[in-house]
Amino acid sequence: MSGDGAGSPVEGVDADHPALTQVTVVIVDDNAVIRMGLRSLLDASDRIRVVGEASDGEEAVRVVRATLPDVVLLDVRMPRRDGVQVAAEVRQWCKILMLTYSDAPEIVRAAVDAGASGYLVHGEFASHELERSILAVAEGSFLLSPLAAEALRTTWVIPAATAPERPDVGLSERQREVMELIAAGRTNGEIAATCYLSEKTVKNHVNHIFARLGVRTRAEAVSVWLGGA
C-alpha cells in the first residue's frame, strides 16, 4: 500500500500483517455534509484512518500528494476539476474508489479507464459495506456496485457478428483461470485458495497476465479482458 500504515508490532507477527495496520484514506467530495458523514462512519473503524479531505478537484490532488493515502474516496462531479481528471492524475500515488451519485455508463467507463479500482453509487450499499470495500480496494481488488457494473457492461455491448474473443492468446489454461478470478474481484489470497496455489505463484501468474495484456493495474486488466479490446 502506498500510505504509511499504523499498527503495534506483536511478537512473532510481521509488522506489515493486515491485522496490525490501518488503511489510510482521503475523502473527496464537494458536499460538506457527505464528507462529514463519511468521516464519522470511517472514524468508527479500527482498520481505517482518515488522513485528509478535499472539496474540489485541485485541492484533492494537493491533499493526495501531501498525504499519500492508501485509498482516495473520490466524487465525480466537482468544481475546478472533475473526479475522472483527478483519478488519472493521482492513480500513481494511491488506489481510487469512486463514491458518487452518478451511474451514467460513460462516466463509469471513463473512471475505470482513468485508473479507478472501484466504483460505488450512493444508496446502493449499506454503511458497513463501505469499510469492506475500502479494505478490498486497498488489497488490490476491483469492485463495482450493481448499477455501476450494469452501466459498464452496456459500454461493452458489441454486435454478435463482430464481438471479439477474449484476449487470452499466449495465456495458459491456469492463467486464464486466474484472470477470470481477477475479473470477479478476487484478491491474490482468494485466488491462491481457490486454485490451491501459493500466493507467490499467483503473483507470478498475475505479472505474466499483465505483460501479455499490456496493462499495469487490475482495473486495466479487467477492462481489457471483459471488453475484448
Secondary structure, 3 states (H helix, E strand, C coil): CCCCCCCCCECCECCCCHHHCCEEEEEECCCHHHHHHHHHHHHCCCCEEEEEEECCHHHHHHHHHHHCCCEEEECCCCCCCCHHHHHHHHCCCCEEEEEECCCCHHHHHHHHHCCCCEEEECCCCCHHHHHHHHHHHHCCCCEECHHHHHHHHHCCCCCHHHCCCCCCCCCCHHHHHHHHHHHCCCCHHHHHHHHCCCHHHHHHHHHHHHHHHCCCCHHHHHHHHHHCC
